[in-house]
Amino acid sequence: MLGQLAERATELQVPVTVVTFEPQPREYFSPQTAPPRLTRFREKVEALRRFGVDRVVSVRFDSRIAEMTPEAFIRQILLDGLGVKYLVVGDDFRFGRDRAGTFAMLQQAGDEHDFPVVNMHTFDIKGARVSSTRIRDALASGDLAAAEALLGRQFRMSGRVAHGDKRGRQIGFPTANIHLHRAATPVSGVFAVEMFGLPHEPVPGIANVGTRPTVDGTRTLLEVNLFNFSGNIYGCHVQVEFLKKIREERRFATFELLKEQIEQDVVKARVYFGL
């Protein structure tokens, strides 16, 4: 889709523009049951930048947008707001109040206002449609290979390294604590990972994504213990790439049992990296 946009943008001498909604519609209508995001807004922008996107237009999804008729959406957002010259949408794109807007309506508007409308057809892998739901299911089950095949890349999460409670340091496993700023995460458990955004990247390590039930944690954190690395990285914005799931997060009766399990997890992760 992005390649097609870039090619036509060069011909038409217009910027490659991607439109997104914040919050996502399902988060607006059902915040408690909305599925976890595969990418936060910042991660999405960073990824799009790597693919030559010139502009990202973030439309605030609020009551005004939710109640906007399809005709008003076309006029106010696409024509008056963006001055669209060429439009590409997914094959399941619906818009406007009650999701009444259809691809046929966009085509009709394109005919009337002289902009082509292209429908990106379903993309199949192994006989099934690639979708965010299918990717989330693969991540939730720990099938990172399947998630990579569907995404076209390894799954990553990013954030800024912050000070934690130093519990890991007390038992010999200092961690980089990364606040995820997510209501829910698509992965949880213990993983072999690589961290990017540091000198001599990538740096291998082991990560836990979860609430740390053994110490009565409540907020979801990403904690990474890096192998063969030392240095002050507080404040660094990093990306963590998930390579192999080691186990699920679980509660241990004592801190000592947790330490013993972490030692076993670290061995498995270091073997995975050949260390």
VENZI-V716501 format. One record per residue. RES is the residue in one letter. SS is DSSP state (2 for helix, 1 for strand, 0 for the rest). PSI is psi in radians with two decimals (999 if undefined). Layout:
RES,SS,PSI + RES,SS,PSI
This chain:
M,0,-0.81 + L,2,-0.65 + G,2,-0.72 + Q,2,-0.73 + L,2,-0.80 + A,2,-0.71 + E,2,-0.81 + R,2,-0.57 + A,2,-0.66 + T,2,-0.75 + E,2,-0.72 + L,2,-0.15 + Q,0,0.88 + V,0,2.76 + P,0,2.56 + V,0,2.07 + T,1,2.30 + V,1,2.30 + V,1,2.29 + T,1,2.90 + F,1,2.39 + E,1,2.17 + P,0,2.98 + Q,0,2.59 + P,2,-0.75 + R,2,-0.54 + E,2,-0.57 + Y,2,-0.81 + F,2,-0.64 + S,0,1.23 + P,0,-0.51 + Q,0,-0.40 + T,0,0.07 + A,0,2.45 + P,0,2.70 + P,0,2.50 + R,0,2.50 + L,0,-0.60 + T,0,2.36 + R,0,2.94 + F,2,-0.81 + R,2,-0.74 + E,2,-0.66 + K,2,-0.80 + V,2,-0.75 + E,2,-0.71 + A,2,-0.75 + L,2,-0.60 + R,2,-0.65 + R,2,-0.34 + F,0,0.35 + G,0,0.41 + V,0,2.27 + D,0,-0.66 + R,1,2.46 + V,1,2.08 + V,1,2.02 + S,1,1.93 + V,1,2.13 + R,1,2.04 + F,0,1.82 + D,0,-2.92 + S,2,-0.57 + R,2,-0.79 + I,2,-0.70 + A,2,-0.57 + E,0,-0.03 + M,0,2.33 + T,0,2.74 + P,2,-0.68 + E,2,-0.70 + A,2,-0.64 + F,2,-0.81 + I,2,-0.80 + R,2,-0.90 + Q,2,-0.70 + I,2,-0.93 + L,2,-0.80 + L,2,-1.07 + D,2,-0.70 + G,2,-0.85 + L,0,-0.39 + G,0,0.81 + V,0,2.42 + K,0,-0.33 + Y,1,2.26 + L,1,2.28 + V,1,2.22 + V,1,2.76 + G,1,2.80 + D,0,-0.21 + D,0,0.32 + F,0,2.20 + R,0,2.66 + F,1,2.89 + G,0,2.98 + R,2,2.33 + D,2,0.38 + R,2,0.68 + A,0,-0.33 + G,1,2.38 + T,0,2.97 + F,2,-0.65 + A,2,-0.67 + M,2,-0.68 + L,2,-0.72 + Q,2,-0.73 + Q,2,-0.75 + A,2,-0.67 + G,2,-0.71 + D,2,-0.69 + E,2,-0.57 + H,2,0.20 + D,0,0.88 + F,0,2.23 + P,1,2.54 + V,1,2.15 + V,1,2.34 + N,1,2.03 + M,1,2.05 + H,0,2.83 + T,0,2.41 + F,0,2.14 + D,1,2.49 + I,1,2.19 + K,0,0.70 + G,0,0.15 + A,1,2.63 + R,1,2.36 + V,0,2.17 + S,0,2.83 + S,2,-0.59 + T,2,-0.77 + R,2,-0.65 + I,2,-0.77 + R,2,-0.68 + D,2,-0.72 + A,2,-0.75 + L,2,-0.74 + A,2,-0.57 + S,0,-0.04 + G,0,0.18 + D,0,1.38 + L,2,-0.49 + A,2,-0.75 + A,2,-0.72 + A,2,-0.71 + E,2,-0.73 + A,2,-0.66 + L,2,-0.66 + L,2,-0.48 + G,0,0.19 + R,0,2.91 + Q,0,2.58 + F,0,2.37 + R,1,2.67 + M,1,2.61 + S,1,2.86 + G,1,3.12 + R,1,2.39 + V,1,2.20 + A,1,2.87 + H,0,2.41 + G,0,-2.75 + D,0,0.06 + K,0,0.31 + R,2,-0.68 + G,2,-0.70 + R,2,-0.60 + Q,2,-0.45 + I,0,0.28 + G,0,0.20 + F,0,1.29 + P,0,2.44 + T,0,2.62 + A,1,2.09 + N,1,2.18 + I,1,2.06 + H,1,2.22 + L,0,-0.31 + H,0,0.84 + R,0,2.49 + A,0,-0.56 + A,0,2.70 + T,0,2.58 + P,0,-0.20 + V,0,2.68 + S,0,2.63 + G,1,-2.76 + V,1,2.33 + F,1,2.63 + A,1,2.28 + V,1,2.93 + E,1,2.45 + M,1,2.32 + F,1,2.77 + G,0,0.08 + L,0,2.81 + P,0,2.50 + H,0,0.63 + E,0,2.73 + P,0,2.68 + V,1,2.12 + P,1,2.74 + G,1,-2.96 + I,1,2.46 + A,1,2.59 + N,1,2.26 + V,1,2.04 + G,1,-2.88 + T,0,0.02 + R,0,1.14 + P,2,-0.46 + T,2,-0.53 + V,2,0.38 + D,0,0.70 + G,0,2.74 + T,0,-0.60 + R,0,2.41 + T,0,2.22 + L,1,2.72 + L,1,2.02 + E,1,2.25 + V,1,2.17 + N,1,2.02 + L,1,2.49 + F,0,2.42 + N,0,0.77 + F,0,2.44 + S,0,2.59 + G,0,2.79 + N,0,1.97 + I,0,0.24 + Y,0,2.35 + G,0,-0.21 + C,0,2.42 + H,1,2.07 + V,1,2.84 + Q,1,2.34 + V,1,2.13 + E,1,2.23 + F,1,2.14 + L,1,-0.70 + K,1,2.32 + K,1,2.31 + I,1,-0.78 + R,1,2.98 + E,0,2.69 + E,0,2.46 + R,0,2.86 + R,0,2.40 + F,0,2.60 + A,0,-0.57 + T,0,2.80 + F,2,-0.58 + E,2,-0.69 + L,2,-0.66 + L,2,-0.76 + K,2,-0.75 + E,2,-0.72 + Q,2,-0.72 + I,2,-0.70 + E,2,-0.74 + Q,2,-0.69 + D,2,-0.74 + V,2,-0.71 + V,2,-0.79 + K,2,-0.72 + A,2,-0.73 + R,2,-0.63 + V,2,-0.73 + Y,2,-0.70 + F,2,-0.06 + G,0,0.51 + L,0,999
